[in-house]
Amino acid sequence: MRTTLIAFCLTALLPALAVAGSYGLEPMPAGEATPVQAAIADFDKHAEGRQKFSGRIVEVCQNKGCWVVLEDQGESVRVMMHDHKFDVPKDSSGAAVVYGQLERKELSDDHRQHLQEESTRGMEVAKVEYRIDAFAVEIADGAAE
């Protein structure tokens, strides 16, 4: 009975513990991250080359974990895992830092519908959205909700 209880407790905790960590194709470089809101407000400055960005994960692709939406002070950006070569856990949430290229992308109606279908929150997908082509993602400890 005691062994079963311990196994049950560990099984219940593992998904939450597994979310925090580093994911990607490259190690996260040193240095400060720019909050998503500030990066969007000064887009031209932050769209030059790869940089670090921070925010709170508010949505994750429920098909594979190949994208997340980061939010900061009412602004959001979709983070696409570079060339679908890595994923994050589908239950990821909370504080995160990403390393990649910020861009503004116009989406076709078909692509918008595809993203909407992968959404958990049923958020309307804008015709034009800010994106980060990510090479590294770090999710803070205790990020699972």
C-alpha positions as a Markdown table, in Angstrom:
| # | Residue | x | y | z |
|---|---|---|---|---|
| 1 | Met | 0.0 | 0.0 | 0.0 |
| 2 | Arg | 2.8 | 2.4 | 1.0 |
| 3 | Thr | 4.8 | 1.7 | -2.2 |
| 4 | Thr | 1.6 | 2.2 | -4.3 |
| 5 | Leu | 1.0 | 5.6 | -2.6 |
| 6 | Ile | 4.6 | 6.7 | -3.2 |
| 7 | Ala | 4.5 | 5.6 | -6.9 |
| 8 | Phe | 1.2 | 7.4 | -7.4 |
| 9 | Cys | 2.6 | 10.6 | -5.9 |
| 10 | Leu | 5.7 | 10.4 | -8.1 |
| 11 | Thr | 3.6 | 9.8 | -11.2 |
| 12 | Ala | 1.4 | 12.8 | -10.4 |
| 13 | Leu | 4.4 | 15.1 | -9.9 |
| 14 | Leu | 6.5 | 14.0 | -12.9 |
| 15 | Pro | 4.6 | 15.9 | -15.6 |
| 16 | Ala | 5.0 | 19.1 | -13.6 |
| 17 | Leu | 8.6 | 18.5 | -13.0 |
| 18 | Ala | 9.4 | 17.5 | -16.6 |
| 19 | Val | 8.2 | 20.8 | -18.0 |
| 20 | Ala | 10.9 | 23.0 | -16.5 |
| 21 | Gly | 14.2 | 22.9 | -18.5 |
| 22 | Ser | 16.0 | 23.7 | -21.7 |
| 23 | Tyr | 14.8 | 22.7 | -25.1 |
| 24 | Gly | 16.2 | 23.4 | -28.6 |
| 25 | Leu | 18.9 | 23.1 | -31.1 |
| 26 | Glu | 21.5 | 25.3 | -29.4 |
| 27 | Pro | 22.4 | 26.2 | -25.9 |
| 28 | Met | 20.9 | 29.4 | -24.5 |
| 29 | Pro | 23.4 | 32.2 | -24.8 |
| 30 | Ala | 24.4 | 34.3 | -21.8 |
| 31 | Gly | 22.9 | 37.8 | -21.3 |
| 32 | Glu | 19.7 | 39.5 | -20.6 |
| 33 | Ala | 16.4 | 38.8 | -22.4 |
| 34 | Thr | 14.2 | 41.5 | -23.8 |
| 35 | Pro | 10.5 | 41.3 | -22.6 |
| 36 | Val | 8.2 | 40.6 | -25.5 |
| 37 | Gln | 6.3 | 43.9 | -25.0 |
| 38 | Ala | 9.5 | 45.9 | -25.3 |
| 39 | Ala | 10.6 | 44.0 | -28.4 |
| 40 | Ile | 7.4 | 44.5 | -30.2 |
| 41 | Ala | 7.3 | 48.2 | -29.3 |
| 42 | Asp | 10.8 | 48.7 | -30.8 |
| 43 | Phe | 10.4 | 46.0 | -33.5 |
| 44 | Asp | 13.0 | 47.4 | -36.0 |
| 45 | Lys | 15.7 | 47.2 | -33.3 |
| 46 | His | 14.8 | 43.7 | -32.2 |
| 47 | Ala | 14.2 | 42.2 | -35.6 |
| 48 | Glu | 18.0 | 42.2 | -36.4 |
| 49 | Gly | 19.5 | 38.8 | -35.9 |
| 50 | Arg | 18.9 | 36.3 | -33.1 |
| 51 | Gln | 18.2 | 37.7 | -29.6 |
| 52 | Lys | 16.8 | 36.5 | -26.3 |
| 53 | Phe | 13.2 | 37.3 | -25.4 |
| 54 | Ser | 11.2 | 36.7 | -22.3 |
| 55 | Gly | 7.5 | 36.3 | -21.4 |
| 56 | Arg | 4.9 | 34.0 | -20.0 |
| 57 | Ile | 3.7 | 31.0 | -21.9 |
| 58 | Val | 0.0 | 31.3 | -22.2 |
| 59 | Glu | -0.7 | 28.7 | -25.0 |
| 60 | Val | 1.0 | 25.7 | -26.5 |
| 61 | Cys | 0.4 | 23.7 | -29.6 |
| 62 | Gln | -1.6 | 20.7 | -28.5 |
| 63 | Asn | -0.7 | 18.6 | -31.5 |
| 64 | Lys | 3.0 | 18.4 | -30.9 |
| 65 | Gly | 4.4 | 21.2 | -28.8 |
| 66 | Cys | 5.9 | 22.9 | -31.9 |
| 67 | Trp | 4.8 | 26.4 | -30.9 |
| 68 | Val | 4.0 | 28.5 | -27.9 |
| 69 | Val | 2.5 | 31.9 | -27.4 |
| 70 | Leu | 4.5 | 34.2 | -25.1 |
| 71 | Glu | 2.8 | 37.1 | -23.5 |
| 72 | Asp | 4.1 | 40.2 | -21.7 |
| 73 | Gln | 2.0 | 43.2 | -20.6 |
| 74 | Gly | -0.8 | 42.5 | -23.1 |
| 75 | Glu | 1.5 | 41.9 | -26.1 |
| 76 | Ser | 2.0 | 38.4 | -27.5 |
| 77 | Val | 4.3 | 36.6 | -29.9 |
| 78 | Arg | 4.1 | 33.1 | -31.3 |
| 79 | Val | 7.3 | 31.2 | -30.8 |
| 80 | Met | 7.8 | 28.6 | -33.6 |
| 81 | Met | 10.4 | 25.9 | -32.9 |
| 82 | His | 12.9 | 26.3 | -35.7 |
| 83 | Asp | 11.9 | 24.1 | -38.7 |
| 84 | His | 9.9 | 21.9 | -36.4 |
| 85 | Lys | 13.1 | 20.3 | -35.3 |
| 86 | Phe | 12.3 | 20.3 | -31.6 |
| 87 | Asp | 9.2 | 20.6 | -29.3 |
| 88 | Val | 8.4 | 21.6 | -25.8 |
| 89 | Pro | 6.0 | 19.7 | -23.5 |
| 90 | Lys | 2.3 | 20.3 | -24.4 |
| 91 | Asp | 1.6 | 21.3 | -20.8 |
| 92 | Ser | 4.2 | 24.0 | -20.6 |
| 93 | Ser | 3.2 | 27.3 | -19.0 |
| 94 | Gly | 4.6 | 30.1 | -17.0 |
| 95 | Ala | 7.9 | 32.1 | -17.3 |
| 96 | Ala | 10.1 | 31.4 | -20.3 |
| 97 | Val | 13.1 | 32.8 | -22.2 |
| 98 | Val | 13.5 | 32.1 | -25.9 |
| 99 | Tyr | 16.5 | 32.6 | -28.3 |
| 100 | Gly | 15.7 | 33.4 | -31.9 |
| 101 | Gln | 14.8 | 35.8 | -34.7 |
| 102 | Leu | 11.8 | 38.1 | -34.2 |
| 103 | Glu | 9.7 | 38.7 | -37.3 |
| 104 | Arg | 6.3 | 39.9 | -38.4 |
| 105 | Lys | 4.4 | 37.4 | -40.5 |
| 106 | Glu | 1.3 | 37.6 | -42.7 |
| 107 | Leu | -0.7 | 34.3 | -42.4 |
| 108 | Ser | -2.9 | 32.7 | -45.1 |
| 109 | Asp | -6.4 | 31.8 | -44.1 |
| 110 | Asp | -5.5 | 28.1 | -44.2 |
| 111 | His | -2.5 | 28.6 | -41.9 |
| 112 | Arg | -4.6 | 30.7 | -39.5 |
| 113 | Gln | -7.2 | 27.9 | -39.3 |
| 114 | His | -4.5 | 25.3 | -38.7 |
| 115 | Leu | -3.1 | 27.2 | -35.8 |
| 116 | Gln | -6.6 | 27.8 | -34.4 |
| 117 | Glu | -7.3 | 24.0 | -34.5 |
| 118 | Glu | -4.1 | 23.4 | -32.5 |
| 119 | Ser | -5.0 | 26.0 | -29.9 |
| 120 | Thr | -6.3 | 25.1 | -26.4 |
| 121 | Arg | -7.9 | 28.5 | -25.7 |
| 122 | Gly | -9.6 | 29.0 | -29.0 |
| 123 | Met | -7.9 | 32.4 | -29.5 |
| 124 | Glu | -8.5 | 34.2 | -32.7 |
| 125 | Val | -5.4 | 34.0 | -34.9 |
| 126 | Ala | -4.6 | 37.4 | -36.4 |
| 127 | Lys | -3.9 | 37.8 | -40.1 |
| 128 | Val | -0.5 | 39.4 | -39.2 |
| 129 | Glu | 1.3 | 38.3 | -36.1 |
| 130 | Tyr | 4.7 | 38.7 | -34.4 |
| 131 | Arg | 6.8 | 35.5 | -34.3 |
| 132 | Ile | 10.1 | 34.3 | -33.0 |
| 133 | Asp | 11.9 | 31.6 | -35.0 |
| 134 | Ala | 13.3 | 29.8 | -31.9 |
| 135 | Phe | 16.6 | 27.9 | -31.6 |
| 136 | Ala | 16.4 | 27.6 | -27.8 |
| 137 | Val | 13.7 | 27.7 | -25.1 |
| 138 | Glu | 14.2 | 27.7 | -21.4 |
| 139 | Ile | 11.1 | 27.2 | -19.1 |
| 140 | Ala | 11.6 | 28.3 | -15.5 |
| 141 | Asp | 11.3 | 25.9 | -12.6 |
| 142 | Gly | 7.7 | 25.7 | -11.3 |
| 143 | Ala | 6.3 | 26.7 | -14.7 |
| 144 | Ala | 3.7 | 24.0 | -14.9 |
| 145 | Glu | 0.3 | 25.0 | -13.7 |
